[in-house]
Amino acid sequence: MSEFWQQRFESLTTDYAAMSPWEPVAVVFALAYLILAMYEKRSCWYMAFVSTTIYTFLFFNVSLVMESALQVYYLLMAIYGWWVWRENTSEPTSPAVGSSASFEKNTMTIHRWSLRQHSLAIIVVMVLTAISGSILEAKTSAALPYWDSFTTWGSVVATYMVTRKVLENWIYWLVIDGISIFLYLDRGLVLTSVLFVFYEVIVVFGLIRWWGLWKQQNPNPIATQVV
């Protein structure tokens, strides 16, 4: 067992030494994106655009074909997210004397999906994972094709949920980011793996914060769900 860990440590050391100088840059911008997204700051999409541009090339160079393609989608969603968040906020306004806190009227606030919507999303992700995974395995030299496909399609759905401010996006990211840690370690992207460990922690805080904001907006929620 000690020999296994020694070999693993030597492998990680080698991977770190061979790390692209662009990976730390991508990591910084990716971390800034998630923190700003947690606070619903529109500037998060600028950070996302820069980090995904760099990761497009990094992932392609380590044979994570689906992850590389995913970055192109992220670029488009960064633009879309910037557009739909341009006048949206879930921050409470200062209440008048003697009244309770209220929220700015806007086109979109944090909301939840129904069980039916989540079930459909999960089924779509699993079907697409099976299809793209089998194609990659048969036709390409892509590494870990099924895991690569799952994190990719899962991220497609979760990113759309972020742009629409769906509360449960944070739960999706908990699963996706957890799997991504091992995926990136296998490909030698050590710093990116460390980033996703931090992501897991930030995601928990993001879920707690958005849940609190949603509860303030819906003190007596019955079924506040928006497509």
C-alpha positions as CSV (number, residue, x, y, z in Angstrom):
1,M,0.0,0.0,0.0
2,S,2.8,2.4,0.9
3,E,4.4,1.7,-2.5
4,F,1.1,2.5,-4.2
5,W,0.9,5.9,-2.5
6,Q,4.6,6.6,-3.2
7,Q,4.1,5.9,-6.9
8,R,1.0,8.1,-6.9
9,F,2.8,10.9,-5.2
10,E,5.6,10.7,-7.8
11,S,3.1,10.7,-10.6
12,L,1.4,13.9,-9.2
13,T,4.8,15.5,-8.8
14,T,5.6,14.8,-12.4
15,D,2.2,16.1,-13.5
16,Y,2.7,19.3,-11.5
17,A,6.1,19.9,-13.1
18,A,4.6,19.4,-16.6
19,M,1.7,21.7,-15.9
20,S,0.8,24.3,-18.5
21,P,1.5,27.8,-17.3
22,W,-2.0,28.7,-18.5
23,E,-3.6,26.3,-16.0
24,P,-3.1,28.6,-13.0
25,V,-4.6,31.5,-14.9
26,A,-7.7,29.4,-15.8
27,V,-8.0,28.3,-12.2
28,V,-8.0,31.8,-10.8
29,F,-10.6,33.0,-13.3
30,A,-12.8,29.9,-12.7
31,L,-12.6,30.4,-9.0
32,A,-13.6,34.0,-9.3
33,Y,-16.5,33.0,-11.5
34,L,-18.0,30.7,-8.9
35,I,-17.6,33.1,-6.0
36,L,-19.2,35.9,-8.0
37,A,-22.0,33.6,-9.2
38,M,-22.7,32.7,-5.6
39,Y,-23.3,36.4,-4.9
40,E,-25.3,36.8,-8.2
41,K,-22.8,39.3,-9.6
42,R,-23.1,39.8,-13.3
43,S,-19.3,40.1,-13.6
44,C,-19.1,36.4,-13.0
45,W,-19.8,35.8,-16.7
46,Y,-16.7,37.8,-17.7
47,M,-14.6,35.4,-15.5
48,A,-16.3,32.4,-17.0
49,F,-15.5,33.6,-20.5
50,V,-11.8,33.9,-19.8
51,S,-11.4,30.6,-17.9
52,T,-13.4,28.6,-20.5
53,T,-11.4,30.0,-23.4
54,I,-8.2,28.7,-21.7
55,Y,-9.7,25.3,-20.7
56,T,-10.9,24.6,-24.2
57,F,-7.3,24.1,-25.3
58,L,-6.1,22.6,-22.0
59,F,-8.7,19.8,-22.1
60,F,-8.1,19.1,-25.8
61,N,-4.4,18.6,-25.1
62,V,-5.0,15.9,-22.5
63,S,-7.6,14.0,-24.7
64,L,-10.7,15.0,-22.7
65,V,-12.6,15.6,-25.9
66,M,-16.0,16.1,-24.4
67,E,-14.7,18.4,-21.7
68,S,-13.0,20.5,-24.4
69,A,-16.2,20.7,-26.4
70,L,-18.1,21.6,-23.2
71,Q,-15.9,24.8,-22.9
72,V,-17.3,26.0,-26.2
73,Y,-20.8,25.7,-24.8
74,Y,-19.6,27.5,-21.7
75,L,-18.4,30.4,-23.8
76,L,-21.9,30.7,-25.3
77,M,-23.6,30.4,-22.0
78,A,-21.3,33.0,-20.5
79,I,-22.6,35.4,-23.1
80,Y,-26.2,34.3,-22.5
81,G,-25.8,34.5,-18.7
82,W,-24.4,38.0,-18.9
83,W,-27.4,39.0,-21.0
84,V,-30.2,37.6,-18.9
85,W,-28.5,38.7,-15.6
86,R,-28.1,42.3,-16.8
87,E,-31.1,43.6,-14.8
88,N,-31.7,40.7,-12.4
89,T,-31.0,40.6,-8.7
90,S,-32.3,38.7,-5.8
91,E,-30.9,41.1,-3.2
92,P,-33.5,42.5,-0.8
93,T,-34.2,46.3,-1.0
94,S,-34.0,48.5,2.1
95,P,-37.4,48.3,3.7
96,A,-39.4,51.4,4.6
97,V,-40.0,52.2,8.3
98,G,-42.4,49.7,9.8
99,S,-42.4,47.4,6.8
100,S,-40.6,44.1,6.0
101,A,-37.8,43.7,3.5
102,S,-38.8,43.4,-0.1
103,F,-37.2,42.3,-3.3
104,E,-36.6,44.3,-6.5
105,K,-39.1,43.6,-9.1
106,N,-37.3,42.0,-12.0
107,T,-37.7,39.5,-14.8
108,M,-36.0,36.6,-12.9
109,T,-35.3,35.6,-9.3
110,I,-34.0,32.4,-7.7
111,H,-36.6,29.7,-8.2
112,R,-37.0,25.9,-8.0
113,W,-37.7,23.2,-10.6
114,S,-40.4,20.6,-10.2
115,L,-39.7,16.9,-9.6
116,R,-40.9,16.3,-13.2
117,Q,-38.3,18.8,-14.6
118,H,-35.5,17.3,-12.6
119,S,-36.5,13.8,-13.6
120,L,-36.5,14.8,-17.3
121,A,-33.1,16.5,-16.9
122,I,-31.5,13.5,-15.3
123,I,-32.9,11.1,-17.9
124,V,-31.6,13.3,-20.7
125,V,-28.2,13.4,-19.2
126,M,-27.9,9.7,-18.7
127,V,-29.1,8.9,-22.3
128,L,-26.7,11.4,-23.8
129,T,-23.9,10.0,-21.7
130,A,-24.6,6.5,-22.9
131,I,-24.7,7.6,-26.6
132,S,-21.7,9.9,-26.6
133,G,-19.7,7.6,-24.3
134,S,-20.1,4.6,-26.6
135,I,-19.3,6.7,-29.7
136,L,-16.1,8.1,-28.2
137,E,-15.1,4.7,-27.0
138,A,-15.5,3.1,-30.4
139,K,-14.4,5.9,-32.7
140,T,-11.8,8.0,-30.8
141,S,-8.9,7.7,-28.3
142,A,-10.7,9.8,-25.7
143,A,-9.8,9.1,-22.1
144,L,-12.5,7.8,-19.8
145,P,-15.2,8.4,-22.4
146,Y,-18.2,7.7,-20.2
147,W,-17.1,9.7,-17.2
148,D,-16.0,12.5,-19.5
149,S,-19.5,12.4,-21.2
150,F,-21.4,12.3,-17.9
151,T,-19.6,15.4,-16.5
152,T,-20.0,17.2,-19.8
153,W,-23.8,16.6,-20.2
154,G,-24.4,17.2,-16.6
155,S,-22.5,20.5,-16.8
156,V,-24.6,21.5,-19.8
157,V,-27.8,21.1,-17.8
158,A,-26.3,22.6,-14.6
159,T,-24.9,25.7,-16.4
160,Y,-28.3,26.4,-18.0
161,M,-29.8,26.1,-14.5
162,V,-27.3,28.8,-13.2
163,T,-28.3,31.2,-16.0
164,R,-31.9,30.7,-15.1
165,K,-31.2,31.0,-11.4
166,V,-32.6,27.5,-10.5
167,L,-31.8,26.8,-6.9
168,E,-31.0,23.1,-7.3
169,N,-28.1,23.9,-9.7
170,W,-25.8,23.7,-6.7
171,I,-26.8,20.1,-5.9
172,Y,-26.1,19.1,-9.5
173,W,-22.6,20.7,-9.2
174,L,-21.8,18.8,-6.0
175,V,-22.1,15.6,-8.0
176,I,-20.5,16.8,-11.2
177,D,-17.5,18.5,-9.5
178,G,-16.9,15.5,-7.2
179,I,-16.5,13.2,-10.2
180,S,-14.5,15.8,-12.1
181,I,-11.8,15.8,-9.3
182,F,-10.9,12.2,-10.1
183,L,-11.3,12.8,-13.9
184,Y,-8.8,15.6,-13.9
185,L,-6.3,13.8,-11.5
186,D,-6.3,10.9,-14.0
187,R,-5.4,13.3,-16.8
188,G,-2.6,15.1,-14.8
189,L,-4.5,18.3,-14.3
190,V,-3.4,18.6,-10.7
191,L,-4.1,22.3,-10.1
192,T,-7.6,22.0,-11.7
193,S,-8.3,19.0,-9.4
194,V,-7.4,21.2,-6.4
195,L,-9.7,23.9,-7.8
196,F,-12.6,21.5,-7.9
197,V,-12.0,20.5,-4.3
198,F,-12.4,24.2,-3.4
199,Y,-15.5,24.2,-5.8
200,E,-17.1,21.6,-3.6
201,V,-16.8,23.8,-0.6
202,I,-18.0,26.9,-2.4
203,V,-20.9,25.0,-3.9
204,V,-22.1,24.2,-0.4
205,F,-22.0,27.8,0.6
206,G,-23.7,28.8,-2.6
207,L,-26.5,26.4,-2.0
208,I,-27.0,27.7,1.6
209,R,-27.0,31.4,0.4
210,W,-29.4,30.9,-2.5
211,W,-31.6,28.8,-0.3
212,G,-31.8,31.6,2.2
213,L,-32.6,34.2,-0.5
214,W,-35.3,31.9,-2.0
215,K,-36.8,31.5,1.5
216,Q,-36.9,35.3,1.9
217,Q,-38.6,35.7,-1.4
218,N,-41.1,32.9,-0.6
219,P,-41.8,32.9,3.1
220,N,-44.7,30.6,2.6
221,P,-43.7,28.5,-0.5
222,I,-46.2,26.2,-2.0
223,A,-44.9,25.5,-5.5
224,T,-42.8,28.4,-6.7
225,Q,-41.4,26.9,-9.8
226,V,-40.5,28.6,-13.1
227,V,-39.6,26.8,-16.3
